[in-house]
Every structure is written in structure tokens, then in C-alpha cells.
Amino acid sequence: MIKICLKRDKEGFIREFSIKGHAGYAEHGKDIVCAGVSAIAYTTLAALKEIAGICNYTEKKGSIECSIPKDISQDAKIKGKIILDTMAIGFKQIEREYKDYVLVFDKEV
């Protein structure tokens, strides 16, 4: 199962997110659930870097962790919020369709 944790501050801004595990929906290389989650994750990381100028992440086999610095400009925060909220919507849509393979949860930090 893929576990996606969205860590939000008191204002609802996603400060960190982590993605861990494998869906196990199909064999390696043919797993559409993993592919969908990966596509959203890597598009989000690219957009945070190219559009908002904020991207700090680490990647290991089977996991991605990303954190947003607290000291970013208001413009970067607005752009980042749109990107991260769109990411959350995408993950939650996959979770709705493949609830046995993906779990998305929010935490306040």
C-alpha cells in the first residue's frame, strides 16, 4: 500500500508531504496506481521548483519526502499553495478509486 501523509500548518498550507510504499496493484512496471501517484508527485516537485522556486526533497527507493521552507515570499507561498492543493486533490482522487492500494491522510504540524 502507498501511504501519503500531507502535513499542514494551522492555516491549511501543506508544509510537508511524504509518499511511502508500493501499491501492489500489479507487477512491477505495469502498476497503474504507482504510475499515477508517481506522475502526480514528480509533476508537483517540478512545478514547485520551476513555478514557485521552492523545492526541497529527498528520494529513496520507495519513498519521497518534500518540505517547504517557512521563510518564503508571499508570492511563492501563493503559487506553492495552488500546486500543493492540486497535488492533494489528485492523490485523493486516486485513493477514492483504489482505496485498497492508496491511503492519504492529513496531519496538522
Biopython code that builds the backbone (N, CA, C, O; Angstrom):
import numpy as np
from Bio.PDB.StructureBuilder import StructureBuilder

atoms = [
    (1, "MET", "N", (0.841, -1.182, 0.000)),
    (1, "MET", "CA", (0.000, 0.000, 0.000)),
    (1, "MET", "C", (0.885, 1.244, 0.000)),
    (1, "MET", "O", (1.928, 1.282, 0.653)),
    (2, "ILE", "N", (0.450, 2.255, -0.742)),
    (2, "ILE", "CA", (1.126, 3.549, -0.744)),
    (2, "ILE", "C", (0.474, 4.399, 0.337)),
    (2, "ILE", "O", (-0.749, 4.534, 0.375)),
    (3, "LYS", "N", (1.296, 4.975, 1.220)),
    (3, "LYS", "CA", (0.800, 5.866, 2.268)),
    (3, "LYS", "C", (1.317, 7.265, 1.984)),
    (3, "LYS", "O", (2.521, 7.492, 1.864)),
    (4, "ILE", "N", (0.372, 8.204, 1.880)),
    (4, "ILE", "CA", (0.709, 9.588, 1.574)),
    (4, "ILE", "C", (0.290, 10.440, 2.763)),
    (4, "ILE", "O", (-0.886, 10.479, 3.127)),
    (5, "CYS", "N", (1.255, 11.118, 3.361)),
    (5, "CYS", "CA", (0.987, 11.975, 4.514)),
    (5, "CYS", "C", (1.159, 13.431, 4.098)),
    (5, "CYS", "O", (2.219, 13.826, 3.612)),
    (6, "LEU", "N", (0.112, 14.221, 4.290)),
    (6, "LEU", "CA", (0.137, 15.650, 3.998)),
    (6, "LEU", "C", (0.163, 16.382, 5.338)),
    (6, "LEU", "O", (-0.793, 16.302, 6.109)),
    (7, "LYS", "N", (1.247, 17.089, 5.615)),
    (7, "LYS", "CA", (1.378, 17.807, 6.888)),
    (7, "LYS", "C", (1.074, 19.281, 6.649)),
    (7, "LYS", "O", (1.785, 19.976, 5.924)),
    (8, "ARG", "N", (-0.012, 19.736, 7.287)),
    (8, "ARG", "CA", (-0.489, 21.105, 7.089)),
    (8, "ARG", "C", (-0.264, 21.948, 8.339)),
    (8, "ARG", "O", (-0.306, 21.448, 9.463)),
    (9, "ASP", "N", (-0.023, 23.247, 8.114)),
    (9, "ASP", "CA", (0.059, 24.149, 9.255)),
    (9, "ASP", "C", (-1.356, 24.575, 9.657)),
    (9, "ASP", "O", (-2.335, 24.123, 9.062)),
    (10, "LYS", "N", (-1.461, 25.435, 10.653)),
    (10, "LYS", "CA", (-2.777, 25.846, 11.171)),
    (10, "LYS", "C", (-3.628, 26.560, 10.122)),
    (10, "LYS", "O", (-4.854, 26.591, 10.230)),
    (11, "GLU", "N", (-2.980, 27.130, 9.114)),
    (11, "GLU", "CA", (-3.696, 27.828, 8.039)),
    (11, "GLU", "C", (-4.108, 26.884, 6.911)),
    (11, "GLU", "O", (-4.757, 27.309, 5.955)),
    (12, "GLY", "N", (-3.739, 25.616, 7.012)),
    (12, "GLY", "CA", (-4.093, 24.641, 5.986)),
    (12, "GLY", "C", (-3.072, 24.499, 4.873)),
    (12, "GLY", "O", (-3.281, 23.733, 3.932)),
    (13, "PHE", "N", (-1.960, 25.236, 4.971)),
    (13, "PHE", "CA", (-0.907, 25.163, 3.957)),
    (13, "PHE", "C", (-0.119, 23.865, 4.146)),
    (13, "PHE", "O", (0.289, 23.542, 5.261)),
    (14, "ILE", "N", (0.092, 23.133, 3.074)),
    (14, "ILE", "CA", (0.855, 21.887, 3.152)),
    (14, "ILE", "C", (2.337, 22.239, 3.282)),
    (14, "ILE", "O", (2.960, 22.711, 2.331)),
    (15, "ARG", "N", (2.886, 22.006, 4.461)),
    (15, "ARG", "CA", (4.294, 22.308, 4.745)),
    (15, "ARG", "C", (5.219, 21.163, 4.357)),
    (15, "ARG", "O", (6.378, 21.380, 4.005)),
    (16, "GLU", "N", (4.695, 19.940, 4.424)),
    (16, "GLU", "CA", (5.487, 18.756, 4.093)),
    (16, "GLU", "C", (4.563, 17.693, 3.523)),
    (16, "GLU", "O", (3.372, 17.647, 3.832)),
    (17, "PHE", "N", (5.133, 16.847, 2.690)),
    (17, "PHE", "CA", (4.397, 15.648, 2.303)),
    (17, "PHE", "C", (5.380, 14.503, 2.133)),
    (17, "PHE", "O", (6.541, 14.696, 1.774)),
    (18, "SER", "N", (4.881, 13.310, 2.403)),
    (18, "SER", "CA", (5.704, 12.115, 2.212)),
    (18, "SER", "C", (4.869, 11.046, 1.521)),
    (18, "SER", "O", (3.660, 10.935, 1.729)),
    (19, "ILE", "N", (5.544, 10.277, 0.705)),
    (19, "ILE", "CA", (4.916, 9.177, -0.031)),
    (19, "ILE", "C", (5.792, 7.959, 0.214)),
    (19, "ILE", "O", (6.989, 7.975, -0.074)),
    (20, "LYS", "N", (5.188, 6.902, 0.749)),
    (20, "LYS", "CA", (5.973, 5.716, 1.085)),
    (20, "LYS", "C", (5.245, 4.456, 0.665)),
    (20, "LYS", "O", (4.022, 4.364, 0.765)),
    (21, "GLY", "N", (6.005, 3.496, 0.197)),
    (21, "GLY", "CA", (5.461, 2.186, -0.108)),
    (21, "GLY", "C", (5.178, 1.967, -1.582)),
    (21, "GLY", "O", (5.446, 2.820, -2.428)),
    (22, "HIS", "N", (4.634, 0.809, -1.855)),
    (22, "HIS", "CA", (4.261, 0.412, -3.212)),
    (22, "HIS", "C", (2.812, -0.048, -3.194)),
    (22, "HIS", "O", (2.355, -0.638, -2.215)),
    (23, "ALA", "N", (2.100, 0.220, -4.262)),
    (23, "ALA", "CA", (0.673, -0.112, -4.307)),
    (23, "ALA", "C", (0.436, -1.616, -4.307)),
    (23, "ALA", "O", (-0.432, -2.107, -3.585)),
    (24, "GLY", "N", (1.187, -2.339, -5.096)),
    (24, "GLY", "CA", (0.955, -3.773, -5.211)),
    (24, "GLY", "C", (-0.288, -4.105, -6.018)),
    (24, "GLY", "O", (-0.845, -5.196, -5.895)),
    (25, "TYR", "N", (-0.721, -3.163, -6.844)),
    (25, "TYR", "CA", (-1.905, -3.374, -7.684)),
    (25, "TYR", "C", (-1.603, -4.345, -8.822)),
    (25, "TYR", "O", (-2.440, -5.167, -9.196)),
    (26, "ALA", "N", (-0.392, -4.235, -9.364)),
    (26, "ALA", "CA", (0.032, -5.098, -10.479)),
    (26, "ALA", "C", (1.538, -5.306, -10.361)),
    (26, "ALA", "O", (2.188, -4.716, -9.497)),
    (27, "GLU", "N", (2.084, -6.143, -11.229)),
    (27, "GLU", "CA", (3.518, -6.410, -11.181)),
    (27, "GLU", "C", (4.312, -5.149, -11.510)),
    (27, "GLU", "O", (3.812, -4.225, -12.152)),
    (28, "HIS", "N", (5.553, -5.139, -11.056)),
    (28, "HIS", "CA", (6.447, -4.004, -11.267)),
    (28, "HIS", "C", (6.494, -3.630, -12.752)),
    (28, "HIS", "O", (6.650, -4.492, -13.617)),
    (29, "GLY", "N", (6.358, -2.340, -13.026)),
    (29, "GLY", "CA", (6.380, -1.858, -14.403)),
    (29, "GLY", "C", (5.020, -1.815, -15.066)),
    (29, "GLY", "O", (4.875, -1.243, -16.147)),
    (30, "LYS", "N", (4.007, -2.419, -14.429)),
    (30, "LYS", "CA", (2.658, -2.434, -15.001)),
    (30, "LYS", "C", (1.616, -1.934, -14.003)),
    (30, "LYS", "O", (0.414, -2.098, -14.217)),
    (31, "ASP", "N", (2.078, -1.330, -12.922)),
    (31, "ASP", "CA", (1.190, -0.906, -11.842)),
    (31, "ASP", "C", (0.686, 0.517, -12.105)),
    (31, "ASP", "O", (1.418, 1.487, -11.908)),
    (32, "ILE", "N", (-0.563, 0.632, -12.550)),
    (32, "ILE", "CA", (-1.113, 1.949, -12.888)),
    (32, "ILE", "C", (-1.317, 2.825, -11.657)),
    (32, "ILE", "O", (-1.297, 4.051, -11.766)),
    (33, "VAL", "N", (-1.510, 2.225, -10.504)),
    (33, "VAL", "CA", (-1.683, 3.014, -9.284)),
    (33, "VAL", "C", (-0.358, 3.682, -8.918)),
    (33, "VAL", "O", (-0.325, 4.882, -8.644)),
    (34, "CYS", "N", (0.718, 2.923, -8.911)),
    (34, "CYS", "CA", (2.046, 3.502, -8.655)),
    (34, "CYS", "C", (2.382, 4.568, -9.700)),
    (34, "CYS", "O", (2.918, 5.626, -9.371)),
    (35, "ALA", "N", (2.066, 4.280, -10.945)),
    (35, "ALA", "CA", (2.354, 5.233, -12.020)),
    (35, "ALA", "C", (1.592, 6.538, -11.820)),
    (35, "ALA", "O", (2.148, 7.617, -12.023)),
    (36, "GLY", "N", (0.332, 6.449, -11.427)),
    (36, "GLY", "CA", (-0.471, 7.648, -11.193)),
    (36, "GLY", "C", (0.067, 8.487, -10.051)),
    (36, "GLY", "O", (0.195, 9.705, -10.174)),
    (37, "VAL", "N", (0.383, 7.836, -8.938)),
    (37, "VAL", "CA", (0.935, 8.548, -7.782)),
    (37, "VAL", "C", (2.283, 9.163, -8.141)),
    (37, "VAL", "O", (2.553, 10.310, -7.788)),
    (38, "SER", "N", (3.121, 8.419, -8.832)),
    (38, "SER", "CA", (4.435, 8.935, -9.237)),
    (38, "SER", "C", (4.306, 10.137, -10.162)),
    (38, "SER", "O", (5.037, 11.116, -10.014)),
    (39, "ALA", "N", (3.384, 10.071, -11.112)),
    (39, "ALA", "CA", (3.197, 11.184, -12.049)),
    (39, "ALA", "C", (2.791, 12.454, -11.309)),
    (39, "ALA", "O", (3.317, 13.533, -11.584)),
    (40, "ILE", "N", (1.861, 12.326, -10.375)),
    (40, "ILE", "CA", (1.441, 13.497, -9.596)),
    (40, "ILE", "C", (2.606, 14.019, -8.759)),
    (40, "ILE", "O", (2.846, 15.225, -8.713)),
    (41, "ALA", "N", (3.325, 13.123, -8.102)),
    (41, "ALA", "CA", (4.430, 13.531, -7.229)),
    (41, "ALA", "C", (5.522, 14.261, -8.005)),
    (41, "ALA", "O", (5.945, 15.344, -7.602)),
    (42, "TYR", "N", (5.980, 13.685, -9.109)),
    (42, "TYR", "CA", (7.074, 14.300, -9.853)),
    (42, "TYR", "C", (6.646, 15.586, -10.559)),
    (42, "TYR", "O", (7.454, 16.502, -10.709)),
    (43, "THR", "N", (5.402, 15.665, -10.988)),
    (43, "THR", "CA", (4.899, 16.913, -11.568)),
    (43, "THR", "C", (4.844, 17.995, -10.500)),
    (43, "THR", "O", (5.186, 19.147, -10.764)),
    (44, "THR", "N", (4.418, 17.631, -9.297)),
    (44, "THR", "CA", (4.376, 18.585, -8.183)),
    (44, "THR", "C", (5.770, 19.100, -7.859)),
    (44, "THR", "O", (5.965, 20.306, -7.714)),
    (45, "LEU", "N", (6.737, 18.206, -7.745)),
    (45, "LEU", "CA", (8.106, 18.627, -7.434)),
    (45, "LEU", "C", (8.654, 19.562, -8.509)),
    (45, "LEU", "O", (9.298, 20.563, -8.192)),
    (46, "ALA", "N", (8.403, 19.241, -9.773)),
    (46, "ALA", "CA", (8.875, 20.092, -10.871)),
    (46, "ALA", "C", (8.192, 21.455, -10.838)),
    (46, "ALA", "O", (8.844, 22.479, -11.040)),
    (47, "ALA", "N", (6.887, 21.476, -10.585)),
    (47, "ALA", "CA", (6.148, 22.741, -10.533)),
    (47, "ALA", "C", (6.603, 23.592, -9.350)),
    (47, "ALA", "O", (6.755, 24.806, -9.487)),
    (48, "LEU", "N", (6.822, 22.975, -8.199)),
    (48, "LEU", "CA", (7.316, 23.736, -7.047)),
    (48, "LEU", "C", (8.647, 24.401, -7.369)),
    (48, "LEU", "O", (8.883, 25.545, -6.983)),
    (49, "LYS", "N", (9.506, 23.694, -8.069)),
    (49, "LYS", "CA", (10.816, 24.245, -8.419)),
    (49, "LYS", "C", (10.711, 25.310, -9.507)),
    (49, "LYS", "O", (11.251, 26.406, -9.360)),
    (50, "GLU", "N", (10.018, 24.991, -10.598)),
    (50, "GLU", "CA", (10.008, 25.872, -11.767)),
    (50, "GLU", "C", (9.052, 27.055, -11.645)),
    (50, "GLU", "O", (9.335, 28.124, -12.185)),
    (51, "ILE", "N", (7.937, 26.891, -10.953)),
    (51, "ILE", "CA", (6.939, 27.959, -10.865)),
    (51, "ILE", "C", (7.074, 28.750, -9.572)),
    (51, "ILE", "O", (7.053, 29.981, -9.588)),
    (52, "ALA", "N", (7.213, 28.043, -8.445)),
    (52, "ALA", "CA", (7.246, 28.712, -7.147)),
    (52, "ALA", "C", (8.667, 28.942, -6.633)),
    (52, "ALA", "O", (8.873, 29.744, -5.722)),
    (53, "GLY", "N", (9.644, 28.249, -7.208)),
    (53, "GLY", "CA", (11.022, 28.412, -6.763)),
    (53, "GLY", "C", (11.294, 27.824, -5.386)),
    (53, "GLY", "O", (12.238, 28.230, -4.709)),
    (54, "ILE", "N", (10.468, 26.869, -4.972)),
    (54, "ILE", "CA", (10.621, 26.254, -3.642)),
    (54, "ILE", "C", (10.546, 24.739, -3.772)),
    (54, "ILE", "O", (9.477, 24.185, -4.029)),
    (55, "CYS", "N", (11.647, 24.093, -3.601)),
    (55, "CYS", "CA", (11.597, 22.636, -3.660)),
    (55, "CYS", "C", (12.761, 22.055, -2.884)),
    (55, "CYS", "O", (13.922, 22.246, -3.246)),
    (56, "ASN", "N", (12.446, 21.358, -1.832)),
    (56, "ASN", "CA", (13.442, 20.688, -1.018)),
    (56, "ASN", "C", (12.934, 19.277, -0.780)),
    (56, "ASN", "O", (12.022, 19.070, 0.021)),
    (57, "TYR", "N", (13.515, 18.309, -1.468)),
    (57, "TYR", "CA", (13.001, 16.953, -1.313)),
    (57, "TYR", "C", (14.128, 15.931, -1.294)),
    (57, "TYR", "O", (15.239, 16.178, -1.764)),
    (58, "THR", "N", (13.798, 14.783, -0.735)),
    (58, "THR", "CA", (14.704, 13.641, -0.756)),
    (58, "THR", "C", (13.943, 12.457, -1.321)),
    (58, "THR", "O", (12.738, 12.304, -1.124)),
    (59, "GLU", "N", (14.679, 11.641, -2.019)),
    (59, "GLU", "CA", (14.067, 10.471, -2.650)),
    (59, "GLU", "C", (14.922, 9.250, -2.347)),
    (59, "GLU", "O", (16.142, 9.261, -2.513)),
    (60, "LYS", "N", (14.253, 8.208, -1.904)),
    (60, "LYS", "CA", (14.893, 6.917, -1.683)),
    (60, "LYS", "C", (14.025, 5.877, -2.361)),
    (60, "LYS", "O", (12.909, 6.177, -2.784)),
    (61, "LYS", "N", (14.519, 4.680, -2.467)),
    (61, "LYS", "CA", (13.726, 3.623, -3.094)),
    (61, "LYS", "C", (12.419, 3.450, -2.323)),
    (61, "LYS", "O", (12.424, 3.111, -1.139)),
    (62, "GLY", "N", (11.317, 3.683, -2.998)),
    (62, "GLY", "CA", (10.007, 3.502, -2.384)),
    (62, "GLY", "C", (9.505, 4.669, -1.566)),
    (62, "GLY", "O", (8.482, 4.542, -0.892)),
    (63, "SER", "N", (10.203, 5.831, -1.600)),
    (63, "SER", "CA", (9.701, 6.973, -0.830)),
    (63, "SER", "C", (10.196, 8.306, -1.375)),
    (63, "SER", "O", (11.271, 8.411, -1.966)),
    (64, "ILE", "N", (9.367, 9.316, -1.151)),
    (64, "ILE", "CA", (9.705, 10.705, -1.467)),
    (64, "ILE", "C", (9.251, 11.533, -0.273)),
    (64, "ILE", "O", (8.157, 11.330, 0.253)),
    (65, "GLU", "N", (10.097, 12.464, 0.152)),
    (65, "GLU", "CA", (9.724, 13.395, 1.208)),
    (65, "GLU", "C", (10.056, 14.798, 0.735)),
    (65, "GLU", "O", (11.135, 15.043, 0.196)),
    (66, "CYS", "N", (9.120, 15.719, 0.941)),
    (66, "CYS", "CA", (9.300, 17.100, 0.499)),
    (66, "CYS", "C", (8.881, 18.033, 1.627)),
    (66, "CYS", "O", (7.872, 17.803, 2.294)),
    (67, "SER", "N", (9.664, 19.089, 1.834)),
    (67, "SER", "CA", (9.299, 20.093, 2.830)),
    (67, "SER", "C", (9.417, 21.481, 2.206)),
    (67, "SER", "O", (10.269, 21.735, 1.355)),
    (68, "ILE", "N", (8.543, 22.357, 2.654)),
    (68, "ILE", "CA", (8.521, 23.734, 2.160)),
    (68, "ILE", "C", (9.096, 24.629, 3.251)),
    (68, "ILE", "O", (8.624, 24.583, 4.387)),
    (69, "PRO", "N", (10.105, 25.443, 2.938)),
    (69, "PRO", "CA", (10.679, 26.330, 3.954)),
    (69, "PRO", "C", (9.631, 27.300, 4.498)),
    (69, "PRO", "O", (8.701, 27.684, 3.789)),
    (70, "LYS", "N", (9.791, 27.690, 5.755)),
    (70, "LYS", "CA", (8.844, 28.634, 6.367)),
    (70, "LYS", "C", (9.084, 30.060, 5.889)),
    (70, "LYS", "O", (8.151, 30.862, 5.832)),
    (71, "ASP", "N", (10.310, 30.376, 5.551)),
    (71, "ASP", "CA", (10.664, 31.755, 5.194)),
    (71, "ASP", "C", (10.638, 31.984, 3.678)),
    (71, "ASP", "O", (11.653, 32.335, 3.078)),
    (72, "ILE", "N", (9.470, 31.780, 3.072)),
    (72, "ILE", "CA", (9.334, 32.008, 1.629)),
    (72, "ILE", "C", (8.504, 33.267, 1.403)),
    (72, "ILE", "O", (7.759, 33.698, 2.284)),
    (73, "SER", "N", (8.637, 33.842, 0.236)),
    (73, "SER", "CA", (7.882, 35.054, -0.087)),
    (73, "SER", "C", (6.388, 34.745, -0.182)),
    (73, "SER", "O", (5.984, 33.594, -0.351)),
    (74, "GLN", "N", (5.591, 35.784, -0.072)),
    (74, "GLN", "CA", (4.141, 35.619, -0.188)),
    (74, "GLN", "C", (3.772, 35.083, -1.572)),
    (74, "GLN", "O", (2.876, 34.250, -1.702)),
    (75, "ASP", "N", (4.469, 35.566, -2.602)),
    (75, "ASP", "CA", (4.215, 35.098, -3.965)),
    (75, "ASP", "C", (4.505, 33.602, -4.093)),
    (75, "ASP", "O", (3.713, 32.859, -4.674)),
    (76, "ALA", "N", (5.632, 33.167, -3.552)),
    (76, "ALA", "CA", (5.980, 31.742, -3.600)),
    (76, "ALA", "C", (4.976, 30.917, -2.813)),
    (76, "ALA", "O", (4.637, 29.804, -3.215)),
    (77, "LYS", "N", (4.498, 31.453, -1.694)),
    (77, "LYS", "CA", (3.524, 30.721, -0.878)),
    (77, "LYS", "C", (2.204, 30.557, -1.623)),
    (77, "LYS", "O", (1.599, 29.485, -1.587)),
    (78, "ILE", "N", (1.758, 31.607, -2.294)),
    (78, "ILE", "CA", (0.500, 31.534, -3.060)),
    (78, "ILE", "C", (0.631, 30.499, -4.177)),
    (78, "ILE", "O", (-0.243, 29.649, -4.350)),
    (79, "LYS", "N", (1.722, 30.576, -4.929)),
    (79, "LYS", "CA", (1.942, 29.608, -6.015)),
    (79, "LYS", "C", (2.080, 28.189, -5.464)),
    (79, "LYS", "O", (1.506, 27.242, -6.000)),
    (80, "GLY", "N", (2.847, 28.062, -4.392)),
    (80, "GLY", "CA", (3.037, 26.753, -3.775)),
    (80, "GLY", "C", (1.737, 26.156, -3.277)),
    (80, "GLY", "O", (1.508, 24.955, -3.420)),
    (81, "LYS", "N", (0.881, 26.988, -2.692)),
    (81, "LYS", "CA", (-0.407, 26.501, -2.177)),
    (81, "LYS", "C", (-1.261, 25.932, -3.301)),
    (81, "LYS", "O", (-1.857, 24.865, -3.149)),
    (82, "ILE", "N", (-1.323, 26.625, -4.409)),
    (82, "ILE", "CA", (-2.114, 26.138, -5.545)),
    (82, "ILE", "C", (-1.560, 24.794, -6.041)),
    (82, "ILE", "O", (-2.316, 23.854, -6.287)),
    (83, "ILE", "N", (-0.254, 24.721, -6.179)),
    (83, "ILE", "CA", (0.380, 23.482, -6.655)),
    (83, "ILE", "C", (0.129, 22.336, -5.680)),
    (83, "ILE", "O", (-0.268, 21.245, -6.089)),
    (84, "LEU", "N", (0.359, 22.585, -4.394)),
    (84, "LEU", "CA", (0.221, 21.530, -3.383)),
    (84, "LEU", "C", (-1.231, 21.110, -3.178)),
    (84, "LEU", "O", (-1.509, 19.928, -2.977)),
    (85, "ASP", "N", (-2.160, 22.066, -3.227)),
    (85, "ASP", "CA", (-3.579, 21.705, -3.099)),
    (85, "ASP", "C", (-4.040, 20.872, -4.295)),
    (85, "ASP", "O", (-4.836, 19.945, -4.142)),
    (86, "THR", "N", (-3.538, 21.204, -5.482)),
    (86, "THR", "CA", (-3.860, 20.419, -6.675)),
    (86, "THR", "C", (-3.306, 19.001, -6.539)),
    (86, "THR", "O", (-3.970, 18.031, -6.903)),
    (87, "MET", "N", (-2.088, 18.889, -6.013)),
    (87, "MET", "CA", (-1.495, 17.577, -5.754)),
    (87, "MET", "C", (-2.382, 16.765, -4.816)),
    (87, "MET", "O", (-2.659, 15.593, -5.074)),
    (88, "ALA", "N", (-2.827, 17.391, -3.727)),
    (88, "ALA", "CA", (-3.663, 16.693, -2.741)),
    (88, "ALA", "C", (-4.960, 16.196, -3.371)),
    (88, "ALA", "O", (-5.404, 15.084, -3.085)),
    (89, "ILE", "N", (-5.563, 17.009, -4.221)),
    (89, "ILE", "CA", (-6.793, 16.597, -4.914)),
    (89, "ILE", "C", (-6.513, 15.363, -5.774)),
    (89, "ILE", "O", (-7.288, 14.407, -5.761)),
    (90, "GLY", "N", (-5.416, 15.383, -6.514)),
    (90, "GLY", "CA", (-5.058, 14.243, -7.363)),
    (90, "GLY", "C", (-4.851, 12.970, -6.565)),
    (90, "GLY", "O", (-5.340, 11.906, -6.944)),
    (91, "PHE", "N", (-4.121, 13.077, -5.453)),
    (91, "PHE", "CA", (-3.899, 11.896, -4.614)),
    (91, "PHE", "C", (-5.211, 11.365, -4.046)),
    (91, "PHE", "O", (-5.426, 10.154, -3.994)),
    (92, "LYS", "N", (-6.083, 12.269, -3.622)),
    (92, "LYS", "CA", (-7.361, 11.840, -3.030)),
    (92, "LYS", "C", (-8.281, 11.205, -4.071)),
    (92, "LYS", "O", (-9.070, 10.318, -3.745)),
    (93, "GLN", "N", (-8.183, 11.654, -5.318)),
    (93, "GLN", "CA", (-8.958, 11.007, -6.381)),
    (93, "GLN", "C", (-8.472, 9.574, -6.611)),
    (93, "GLN", "O", (-9.281, 8.663, -6.785)),
    (94, "ILE", "N", (-7.168, 9.380, -6.610)),
    (94, "ILE", "CA", (-6.634, 8.021, -6.760)),
    (94, "ILE", "C", (-7.052, 7.168, -5.568)),
    (94, "ILE", "O", (-7.428, 6.007, -5.734)),
    (95, "GLU", "N", (-6.987, 7.735, -4.375)),
    (95, "GLU", "CA", (-7.394, 6.992, -3.177)),
    (95, "GLU", "C", (-8.853, 6.546, -3.267)),
    (95, "GLU", "O", (-9.181, 5.419, -2.895)),
    (96, "ARG", "N", (-9.731, 7.425, -3.759)),
    (96, "ARG", "CA", (-11.156, 7.064, -3.895)),
    (96, "ARG", "C", (-11.350, 5.864, -4.816)),
    (96, "ARG", "O", (-12.170, 4.991, -4.535)),
    (97, "GLU", "N", (-10.611, 5.818, -5.897)),
    (97, "GLU", "CA", (-10.760, 4.740, -6.875)),
    (97, "GLU", "C", (-10.019, 3.457, -6.482)),
    (97, "GLU", "O", (-10.421, 2.360, -6.867)),
    (98, "TYR", "N", (-8.939, 3.605, -5.717)),
    (98, "TYR", "CA", (-8.078, 2.459, -5.383)),
    (98, "TYR", "C", (-7.794, 2.430, -3.879)),
    (98, "TYR", "O", (-6.639, 2.377, -3.458)),
    (99, "LYS", "N", (-8.859, 2.465, -3.078)),
    (99, "LYS", "CA", (-8.718, 2.594, -1.621)),
    (99, "LYS", "C", (-7.976, 1.434, -0.966)),
    (99, "LYS", "O", (-7.469, 1.583, 0.146)),
    (100, "ASP", "N", (-7.904, 0.304, -1.617)),
    (100, "ASP", "CA", (-7.147, -0.824, -1.065)),
    (100, "ASP", "C", (-5.644, -0.703, -1.327)),
    (100, "ASP", "O", (-4.855, -1.501, -0.820)),
    (101, "TYR", "N", (-5.255, 0.291, -2.115)),
    (101, "TYR", "CA", (-3.863, 0.418, -2.527)),
    (101, "TYR", "C", (-3.215, 1.748, -2.154)),
    (101, "TYR", "O", (-1.990, 1.867, -2.165)),
    (102, "VAL", "N", (-4.043, 2.760, -1.821)),
    (102, "VAL", "CA", (-3.531, 4.096, -1.504)),
    (102, "VAL", "C", (-4.271, 4.636, -0.286)),
    (102, "VAL", "O", (-5.496, 4.547, -0.200)),
    (103, "LEU", "N", (-3.512, 5.196, 0.654)),
    (103, "LEU", "CA", (-4.084, 5.848, 1.827)),
    (103, "LEU", "C", (-3.500, 7.252, 1.906)),
    (103, "LEU", "O", (-2.281, 7.420, 1.950)),
    (104, "VAL", "N", (-4.374, 8.265, 1.926)),
    (104, "VAL", "CA", (-3.954, 9.660, 2.054)),
    (104, "VAL", "C", (-4.459, 10.160, 3.400)),
    (104, "VAL", "O", (-5.639, 10.015, 3.720)),
    (105, "PHE", "N", (-3.572, 10.745, 4.180)),
    (105, "PHE", "CA", (-4.029, 11.315, 5.444)),
    (105, "PHE", "C", (-3.361, 12.657, 5.698)),
    (105, "PHE", "O", (-2.217, 12.894, 5.312)),
    (106, "ASP", "N", (-4.120, 13.532, 6.365)),
    (106, "ASP", "CA", (-3.659, 14.869, 6.717)),
    (106, "ASP", "C", (-3.267, 14.897, 8.186)),
    (106, "ASP", "O", (-3.908, 14.269, 9.029)),
    (107, "LYS", "N", (-2.209, 15.631, 8.473)),
    (107, "LYS", "CA", (-1.773, 15.858, 9.849)),
    (107, "LYS", "C", (-1.520, 17.343, 10.021)),
    (107, "LYS", "O", (-1.039, 18.005, 9.102)),
    (108, "GLU", "N", (-1.842, 17.868, 11.192)),
    (108, "GLU", "CA", (-1.506, 19.263, 11.473)),
    (108, "GLU", "C", (-0.142, 19.307, 12.141)),
    (108, "GLU", "O", (0.144, 18.528, 13.050)),
    (109, "VAL", "N", (0.694, 20.229, 11.680)),
    (109, "VAL", "CA", (2.038, 20.374, 12.266)),
    (109, "VAL", "C", (2.199, 21.730, 12.913)),
    (109, "VAL", "O", (3.261, 22.033, 13.457)),
]
sb = StructureBuilder()
sb.init_structure("model")
sb.init_model(0)
sb.init_chain("A")
sb.init_seg("    ")
for serial, (resi, resn, name, xyz) in enumerate(atoms, 1):
    if name == "N":
        sb.init_residue(resn, " ", resi, " ")
    sb.init_atom(name, np.array(xyz, "f"), 0.0, 1.0, " ", f" {name:<3s}", serial, name[0])
structure = sb.get_structure()
